[in-house]
Amino acid sequence: NERPEKKKVIGDKMLYIMRHGKTDWNAIHKLQGRTDIPLNDEGREMAKAAGSKYQDVHLDICFCSPLIRARETAQLVLAGRDVPVVYDERLLEMSFGIYEGTENSLQIPNCPINVCFQNPSQYMPVEGGEGFDELFARTGSFLKEMVDPLLKENKDILIVGHGAMNSSIVCQVRGIPLHRFWEAGIENCKLIRLV
């Protein structure tokens, strides 16, 4: 991934994406999905460090998931900056239904949620969960309605969200097929430039 630009070039636009900082559930490999888990101390430190590291990156607006781990990350990354944060339900993490809270699912033989991670193009939503079609539909409408008009105005945009939700945006912006969904490797609190 390219290093974020330090100076704004007139007529140039930027779209960045960032995943929230770490949580206690991340640390023990528990599936979070829509479960509203806050950052842990390490996650808060990661977000503060990201705020320092990327303070020279020009931003006009931040769009953020309403889940607490994303909200805390955006607030800490943008602390002391005059960047408005807009929360949008379409940026919620993918729902993993009845498997949210499952620890180390990849170590459970034949666990249906694992298809989501191992073979996304074959994934059928689990009970109470969300499929990739639904995920792409909502994040696609968000990109079309919120991001595209601002990019046309040469605005610099940050999206703060989650592993799966962010990956769906990366795939759409970069034209990555579903079977390569997880290749973006969305690290916690790392700024990725998409446009």
MONOR-V479724 format. One record per run of one state. SS is the DSSP state (helix for helix, strand for strand, loop for the rest). FROM is the first residue (numbers start at 1). LEN is the number of residues. If there is no record, write none. Layout:
ss	from	len
SS	FROM	LEN
SS	FROM	LEN
//
This chain:
ss	from	len
loop	1	13
strand	14	6
loop	20	3
strand	23	1
helix	24	4
loop	28	2
strand	30	1
loop	31	8
strand	39	1
loop	40	1
helix	41	13
loop	54	7
strand	61	4
loop	65	3
helix	68	10
loop	78	6
strand	84	4
loop	88	1
helix	89	3
loop	92	4
strand	96	1
helix	97	3
loop	100	3
strand	103	1
loop	104	1
helix	105	3
loop	108	6
helix	114	5
loop	119	1
helix	120	3
loop	123	6
strand	129	1
loop	130	2
helix	132	21
loop	153	3
strand	156	6
loop	162	1
helix	163	12
loop	175	3
helix	178	7
loop	185	3
strand	188	1
loop	189	3
strand	192	2
loop	194	2
//
